[in-house]
Amino acid sequence: MTAGRGPRAVSPAAPVTPSVVVEARYGVIGLPLRLRLRHTTVDTAELTEVFLRVRLADGHTGWAETRGNGAYATHHTAGDIAAALAALPPASDPAWAVPDALADALAAHCPPAAALLDIAWRDASARSLGLPLWATLDPSAAAPPGPLPTHAPIGFGTPPEAAELATAAARAGFRRVKVRVGGDPGLDRARIAAVRTAVDRIAGGGTVALAADANGGWTPDTAIAATRWLADSGVAWLEQPVAPGDLAALAAVRAASRVPVWADESVRDAASVHAVADAGAADGVHLKLEKAGTVAALAAAIDAARSRGLDVGLGQMDCGRLGCATTAQLAAGLGVAVAELWGCANLAHDVTEGIDLRDGAVRLPDAPGLGVRVSVDPARLTPVGTRTPLPTAAPVQPPDRARTFSP
């Protein structure tokens, strides 16, 4: 399958900044989950999110969030990200006159922090211009994008649990389901089979596409063996079957596989995309802003993949609705058709509202910027440039047992 809206190059310029940044504050907020998040390298009941808010001189504000307990993918903790923001110059410093340059410098040592700065500033600037963020990335678009189809995630668990979640996803209109694998291959195989049976029973055979994500959890031999039963179950693609960075092993799996193999943890930027292509290690790449650092770097990685004939998917960490809105705006503005846009599906409580999921697709808000509303008191956040960060905590409500994919 070819993912993406087309072969056009995407090189988004920085938005015309109608006003300068006069305030920037950050904090760490815990978002509780309905069901524990489990895969090969994580087991948690909470998403630790780092938030950044910027305010322009004209009064418009912008927000961004990124995962702080996702070091398995980003190699940075909440403490790392907070420290990087604390080390920035205060918002009164002349360096804030060029926020994209600040973000570029930050990306060299802490990409998730750079992503926060870049998105919060772009959100505020787009709001000041009265435009949705996607439109600042693709000014040539003649009309707003329609609903953006997204994946339903199926995490580690028993085959009956996976079947229950897959049934709910198919009934809710999802036409792509991504299943976590990479653990015990026998259990993984049973989970894939249960999901395949469940979605075919609800939506009809072959109507719902299955992808499998191993998060680097298998040895090459195990992964090669797994590709046989993954192919038998009609899996559309397999992400990161072996350890990140081992391109020779990834290429060996791809060479033996009847299922297209995508790189995920092995790609971060344009250079790593070219390295994967040079090694013949993947049919596609799964890119994330959190790893690229800035929108410009992400766009360059997308361009690199398309230039090498690789399929392109846009991913996200499990996150809140603010992070989901970010990925959705990027998917629309950068022309990526295969995207994970609903990483907040498993949240028991969030501090953001305003993005809509219906029939397995995200509807972008009509409002400017990211189009969402964040209910966090700015006074509880710490100004950038403050060396002693004061993390905040979201009000934690008791997790309910509503199913993950209830619309």
C-alpha positions as CSV (number, residue, x, y, z in Angstrom):
1,M,0.0,0.0,0.0
2,T,1.2,3.5,-0.7
3,A,0.6,5.9,2.2
4,G,0.4,9.6,1.8
5,R,-1.5,12.1,-0.1
6,G,0.9,12.4,-3.0
7,P,4.5,12.9,-4.0
8,R,4.6,16.7,-3.4
9,A,7.6,17.9,-1.3
10,V,6.7,19.2,2.1
11,S,9.0,22.0,3.4
12,P,6.8,24.1,5.7
13,A,8.2,27.5,6.3
14,A,7.8,29.0,9.7
15,P,4.5,30.8,10.0
16,V,4.5,34.6,9.7
17,T,4.7,35.6,13.3
18,P,2.2,38.4,13.9
19,S,3.5,39.0,17.4
20,V,6.5,38.2,19.6
21,V,6.5,35.6,22.4
22,V,6.3,37.4,25.7
23,E,5.7,34.4,28.1
24,A,6.5,30.7,28.1
25,R,5.6,28.3,30.9
26,Y,5.8,24.5,31.3
27,G,4.7,21.8,33.7
28,V,4.4,18.0,34.1
29,I,0.8,16.6,34.3
30,G,-0.2,13.0,35.0
31,L,-3.1,11.7,32.9
32,P,-4.5,8.4,34.3
33,L,-5.4,5.5,32.0
34,R,-8.5,3.3,31.9
35,L,-6.4,0.2,31.2
36,R,-2.7,-0.2,31.8
37,L,-0.4,0.6,28.8
38,R,1.7,-2.5,28.2
39,H,4.1,-3.5,25.5
40,T,7.6,-4.9,25.3
41,T,9.3,-2.0,27.1
42,V,6.6,-0.2,29.2
43,D,4.0,-1.0,31.8
44,T,2.2,2.0,33.2
45,A,-1.2,3.2,34.5
46,E,-0.5,6.8,33.7
47,L,0.8,9.0,30.9
48,T,3.3,11.6,32.2
49,E,2.8,14.6,29.9
50,V,5.0,17.7,29.7
51,F,3.0,20.8,28.7
52,L,4.2,24.1,27.3
53,R,2.2,27.3,27.0
54,V,3.4,30.4,25.1
55,R,1.7,33.8,25.0
56,L,2.2,36.4,22.3
57,A,2.3,40.1,22.8
58,D,-1.1,40.3,21.1
59,G,-2.6,38.1,23.7
60,H,-2.9,34.9,21.7
61,T,-1.7,31.7,23.4
62,G,-0.5,28.4,22.1
63,W,-0.1,25.0,23.8
64,A,1.8,21.7,23.2
65,E,2.2,18.4,25.1
66,T,4.6,15.5,24.8
67,R,5.1,12.2,26.6
68,G,7.6,12.3,29.5
69,N,7.4,8.5,30.3
70,G,8.1,7.4,26.7
71,A,11.9,7.2,26.9
72,Y,11.7,3.7,25.2
73,A,10.9,5.7,22.0
74,T,12.3,9.2,22.5
75,H,15.2,8.4,24.8
76,H,14.1,11.3,27.0
77,T,12.3,11.4,30.3
78,A,10.0,14.1,31.8
79,G,13.0,15.2,33.9
80,D,15.1,15.6,30.7
81,I,12.5,17.6,29.0
82,A,11.8,19.8,31.9
83,A,15.5,20.4,32.4
84,A,15.8,21.4,28.7
85,L,13.0,23.9,29.0
86,A,14.4,25.2,32.3
87,A,17.7,25.9,30.5
88,L,16.1,28.1,27.8
89,P,16.5,31.8,28.2
90,P,13.6,33.6,29.8
91,A,10.9,34.8,27.5
92,S,12.1,38.4,27.9
93,D,15.4,37.4,26.1
94,P,15.9,38.6,22.5
95,A,16.4,35.0,21.5
96,W,12.6,34.5,21.6
97,A,12.3,36.8,18.7
98,V,13.2,33.8,16.5
99,P,11.4,30.8,18.1
100,D,12.1,28.4,15.3
101,A,15.8,29.0,15.8
102,L,15.4,28.2,19.5
103,A,13.6,25.0,18.6
104,D,16.3,24.0,16.1
105,A,19.0,24.4,18.7
106,L,16.9,22.5,21.3
107,A,16.3,19.6,18.8
108,A,20.0,18.8,18.8
109,H,19.9,17.5,22.4
110,C,16.2,17.1,23.4
111,P,13.8,16.6,20.4
112,P,10.7,16.3,22.6
113,A,11.4,19.6,24.2
114,A,12.0,21.1,20.7
115,A,8.7,19.7,19.6
116,L,6.9,21.4,22.5
117,L,8.4,24.8,21.7
118,D,7.8,24.5,17.9
119,I,4.2,23.4,18.2
120,A,3.2,25.8,21.0
121,W,4.6,28.7,19.0
122,R,3.0,27.6,15.8
123,D,-0.3,27.1,17.6
124,A,-0.2,30.7,19.0
125,S,0.9,32.1,15.6
126,A,-1.9,30.3,13.7
127,R,-4.5,31.5,16.3
128,S,-3.2,35.1,15.8
129,L,-3.6,34.7,12.0
130,G,-7.0,33.2,12.4
131,L,-6.0,30.0,10.6
132,P,-6.0,26.3,11.6
133,L,-2.5,25.0,12.0
134,W,-2.7,22.6,9.0
135,A,-3.4,25.6,6.7
136,T,-0.1,27.3,7.7
137,L,1.7,24.1,6.6
138,D,-0.2,23.7,3.3
139,P,-1.2,27.1,2.0
140,S,-2.0,25.6,-1.4
141,A,-4.9,23.5,-0.1
142,A,-8.1,24.5,-1.8
143,A,-10.4,23.2,0.9
144,P,-10.3,22.0,4.5
145,P,-9.4,18.3,4.8
146,G,-12.2,15.9,5.4
147,P,-12.3,13.3,8.2
148,L,-8.8,11.7,8.8
149,P,-9.0,7.9,9.2
150,T,-7.0,6.6,12.1
151,H,-5.9,3.3,13.8
152,A,-7.5,1.7,16.8
153,P,-4.7,0.4,19.1
154,I,-4.9,-3.1,20.6
155,G,-2.4,-3.5,23.4
156,F,-0.9,-6.5,25.1
157,G,-3.4,-8.7,26.9
158,T,-5.2,-12.0,26.5
159,P,-6.7,-13.0,23.2
160,P,-10.3,-12.6,24.6
161,E,-9.4,-9.1,25.8
162,A,-7.9,-8.2,22.4
163,A,-11.0,-9.6,20.6
164,E,-13.3,-7.5,22.9
165,L,-11.3,-4.3,22.0
166,A,-11.2,-5.2,18.3
167,T,-15.0,-5.8,18.3
168,A,-15.6,-2.4,19.9
169,A,-13.2,-0.8,17.4
170,A,-14.9,-2.4,14.3
171,R,-18.4,-1.4,15.7
172,A,-17.1,2.2,16.2
173,G,-16.2,2.4,12.5
174,F,-12.4,1.9,12.6
175,R,-11.0,0.4,9.4
176,R,-7.4,0.1,10.6
177,V,-6.4,-1.7,13.8
178,K,-2.8,-1.9,15.1
179,V,-2.0,-4.8,17.4
180,R,0.9,-4.9,19.8
181,V,3.2,-7.9,19.4
182,G,6.8,-8.6,20.2
183,G,6.4,-10.6,23.4
184,D,5.7,-14.4,23.6
185,P,5.2,-15.4,19.9
186,G,2.6,-18.0,20.8
187,L,0.5,-15.5,22.7
188,D,1.1,-12.8,20.0
189,R,-0.2,-15.2,17.3
190,A,-3.3,-16.0,19.3
191,R,-4.0,-12.3,19.9
192,I,-3.6,-11.6,16.2
193,A,-5.9,-14.5,15.3
194,A,-8.5,-13.3,17.8
195,V,-8.4,-9.8,16.4
196,R,-8.7,-11.0,12.9
197,T,-11.7,-13.1,13.7
198,A,-13.4,-10.4,15.7
199,V,-13.1,-7.6,13.1
200,D,-14.1,-9.9,10.2
201,R,-17.2,-11.0,12.1
202,I,-18.3,-7.4,12.6
203,A,-17.2,-5.6,9.5
204,G,-16.7,-8.4,6.9
205,G,-13.6,-10.2,5.8
206,G,-10.8,-8.0,4.8
207,T,-12.7,-4.7,5.5
208,V,-10.5,-3.8,8.5
209,A,-6.8,-3.6,7.9
210,L,-4.5,-5.1,10.6
211,A,-1.0,-3.8,11.4
212,A,1.3,-5.4,13.9
213,D,3.8,-3.4,16.0
214,A,6.6,-5.3,17.7
215,N,8.4,-2.3,19.2
216,G,11.7,-4.1,18.6
217,G,10.8,-7.0,20.8
218,W,11.7,-10.0,18.7
219,T,15.0,-11.6,17.7
220,P,15.6,-11.9,14.0
221,D,14.8,-15.6,13.9
222,T,11.6,-15.1,15.9
223,A,10.5,-12.2,13.7
224,I,11.1,-14.2,10.5
225,A,9.1,-17.0,11.8
226,A,6.3,-14.6,12.9
227,T,6.0,-13.1,9.4
228,R,4.6,-16.4,8.1
229,W,1.6,-16.4,10.4
230,L,1.2,-12.7,10.2
231,A,0.9,-13.1,6.4
232,D,-1.6,-15.9,6.9
233,S,-3.7,-13.5,9.0
234,G,-3.6,-10.8,6.3
235,V,-1.5,-8.3,8.3
236,A,-0.9,-5.3,6.1
237,W,2.4,-4.4,7.6
238,L,4.8,-5.2,10.5
239,E,6.5,-2.4,12.4
240,Q,9.9,-2.6,14.0
241,P,10.2,-6.4,14.5
242,V,13.8,-6.3,15.8
243,A,15.9,-4.1,17.9
244,P,16.3,-0.4,16.8
245,G,19.5,0.4,15.1
246,D,20.2,-3.2,13.8
247,L,19.5,-2.4,10.2
248,A,21.2,-5.7,9.0
249,A,18.7,-7.7,11.1
250,L,15.8,-5.5,9.9
251,A,16.9,-6.1,6.3
252,A,17.1,-9.9,6.9
253,V,13.5,-9.9,8.2
254,R,12.3,-7.9,5.3
255,A,14.0,-10.1,2.8
256,A,12.3,-13.2,4.2
257,S,8.9,-11.6,4.8
258,R,5.7,-11.8,2.8
259,V,4.4,-8.9,5.0
260,P,5.8,-5.4,4.3
261,V,8.2,-4.3,7.1
262,W,8.2,-0.8,8.4
263,A,10.9,0.9,10.5
264,D,9.7,2.8,13.5
265,E,12.2,3.2,16.4
266,S,15.0,2.9,13.8
267,V,14.0,6.2,12.1
268,R,14.1,9.7,13.6
269,D,15.0,12.1,10.8
270,A,15.9,12.4,7.1
271,A,19.4,10.9,7.6
272,S,18.1,7.8,9.4
273,V,15.4,7.4,6.7
274,H,18.1,7.4,4.0
275,A,20.1,4.9,6.1
276,V,17.2,2.5,6.3
277,A,16.6,2.8,2.5
278,D,20.3,2.3,1.8
279,A,20.3,-0.9,3.8
280,G,17.1,-2.2,2.1
281,A,15.7,-2.6,5.6
282,A,12.1,-1.5,5.2
283,D,9.2,-1.0,2.9
284,G,7.9,2.0,4.9
285,V,8.7,4.3,7.8
286,H,6.7,5.3,10.8
287,L,7.7,8.8,11.8
288,K,7.0,10.9,14.9
289,L,7.3,14.5,15.7
290,E,8.6,13.6,19.2
291,K,11.6,12.0,17.6
292,A,12.2,14.5,14.8
293,G,12.1,17.5,17.1
294,T,10.6,20.1,14.8
295,V,8.0,20.3,12.1
296,A,10.6,21.2,9.5
297,A,12.7,18.1,10.5
298,L,9.6,15.9,10.3
299,A,8.7,17.3,6.9
300,A,12.3,16.6,5.7
301,A,12.0,13.0,6.9
302,I,8.8,12.6,5.0
303,D,10.3,14.0,1.9
304,A,13.3,11.7,2.2
305,A,11.0,8.6,2.5
306,R,8.9,9.6,-0.5
307,S,12.1,10.2,-2.5
308,R,13.2,6.7,-1.7
309,G,9.9,5.0,-2.6
310,L,9.0,4.2,1.0
311,D,5.5,4.2,2.4
312,V,5.0,6.9,5.1
313,G,3.0,6.7,8.3
314,L,2.7,9.4,10.9
315,G,2.7,8.2,14.5
316,Q,2.3,9.5,18.0
317,M,3.0,8.4,21.5
318,D,0.0,7.5,23.7
319,C,-0.9,11.0,24.8
320,G,-3.7,13.5,25.6
321,R,-6.1,15.2,23.2
322,L,-3.7,18.1,22.8
323,G,-1.1,15.7,21.4
324,C,-3.7,14.0,19.2
325,A,-4.8,17.4,17.8
326,T,-1.2,18.1,17.0
327,T,-0.7,14.9,15.0
328,A,-4.0,15.4,13.2
329,Q,-3.1,18.9,12.1
330,L,0.4,17.7,10.9
331,A,-1.2,14.8,9.0
332,A,-3.5,17.2,7.2
333,G,-0.9,19.8,6.6
334,L,1.9,17.4,5.5
335,G,-0.3,15.2,3.4
336,V,0.1,11.9,5.3
337,A,-2.9,9.6,4.9
338,V,-1.8,6.8,7.3
339,A,-1.6,8.3,10.7
340,E,-2.2,7.4,14.4
341,L,-4.4,10.2,15.7
342,W,-6.2,8.8,18.7
343,G,-3.5,8.1,21.3
344,C,-5.9,9.5,23.9
345,A,-8.4,6.6,23.4
346,N,-7.4,4.9,26.7
347,L,-7.4,8.0,29.0
348,A,-9.6,8.0,32.1
349,H,-9.1,11.8,32.4
350,D,-7.7,14.6,30.3
351,V,-7.2,18.3,30.6
352,T,-7.9,19.0,26.9
353,E,-11.1,19.0,24.9
354,G,-12.3,19.9,21.4
355,I,-11.2,17.2,19.0
356,D,-13.7,14.8,17.7
357,L,-13.6,11.1,16.7
358,R,-16.5,9.5,14.8
359,D,-16.6,6.4,12.6
360,G,-12.9,5.7,13.1
361,A,-11.8,9.1,11.8
362,V,-10.8,12.4,13.4
363,R,-12.7,15.6,12.5
364,L,-10.4,18.6,12.7
365,P,-11.8,21.5,14.7
366,D,-12.9,24.6,12.8
367,A,-11.2,26.9,15.3
368,P,-7.8,28.5,14.6
369,G,-4.5,26.9,15.7
370,L,-4.8,23.4,17.0
371,G,-8.4,24.1,17.7
372,V,-8.6,22.6,21.2
373,R,-9.1,24.0,24.7
374,V,-6.7,23.2,27.5
375,S,-8.0,23.5,31.1
376,V,-4.7,24.1,32.9
377,D,-4.2,27.2,35.1
378,P,-1.1,28.9,33.7
379,A,-0.2,30.2,37.1
380,R,0.6,26.6,38.1
381,L,3.2,26.3,35.4
382,T,6.8,27.2,35.7
383,P,8.4,30.0,33.5
384,V,11.1,28.8,31.1
385,G,14.5,29.8,32.2
386,T,13.6,28.8,35.8
387,R,16.2,26.3,37.0
388,T,14.0,24.8,39.7
389,P,10.9,23.4,37.9
390,L,7.7,23.1,39.8
391,P,5.7,20.3,38.1
392,T,2.0,20.4,38.4
393,A,-0.4,17.5,38.7
394,A,-3.7,17.1,36.9
395,P,-6.8,16.4,39.0
396,V,-6.9,12.6,38.9
397,Q,-10.4,11.1,38.7
398,P,-11.1,7.5,39.4
399,P,-10.6,5.5,36.2
400,D,-13.9,4.4,34.7
401,R,-14.3,1.0,33.0
402,A,-15.8,2.4,29.7
403,R,-14.4,0.6,26.8
404,T,-11.5,2.2,25.0
405,F,-13.2,2.7,21.6
406,S,-16.7,3.9,22.6
407,P,-17.3,6.9,20.4
